[in-house]
Amino acid sequence: MKYLHDIIRRPVVTEKSMSLLAENKYTFIVDPKATKTEIKKAVESIFKVRVTNVNTMRVKGKMKRIRRAPGRTPEVKKAIVTLRPEDKIEIFEGL
């Protein structure tokens, strides 16, 4: 069993994710093994809102170089959560 705060890792604060706030869509980095229903339940219980839709995507890590050795940044899973029009998440409102 997963804890709710282990599923939702952190919010994504980028220019593109901030423009999605006008459509009532919020972006989070989530656990790579989390399903859409687990993400929905976690967001609803943590933020006390009602979720209408969850879209997920896997973002591959980028190739980086540390001195001479090649490396890679870790892969992450992002979730774009759509809320009902009357619901808001307060942590995004002050940004």
Stockholm file with secondary structure:
# STOCKHOLM 1.0

chainA/1-95         MKYLHDIIRRPVVTEKSMSLLAENKYTFIVDPKATKTEIKKAVESIFKVRVTNVNTMRVKGKMKRIRRAPGRTPEVKKAIVTLRPEDKIEIFEGL
#=GR chainA/1-95 SS CCCHHHHEEEECCSHHHHHGGGGTEEEEEECTTCCHHHHHHHHHHHHCCCEEEEEEEEECCCEEEETTEEEECCCEEEEEEEECTTCCCHHHHTC
#=GC SS_cons        CCCHHHHEEEECCSHHHHHGGGGTEEEEEECTTCCHHHHHHHHHHHHCCCEEEEEEEEECCCEEEETTEEEECCCEEEEEEEECTTCCCHHHHTC
//
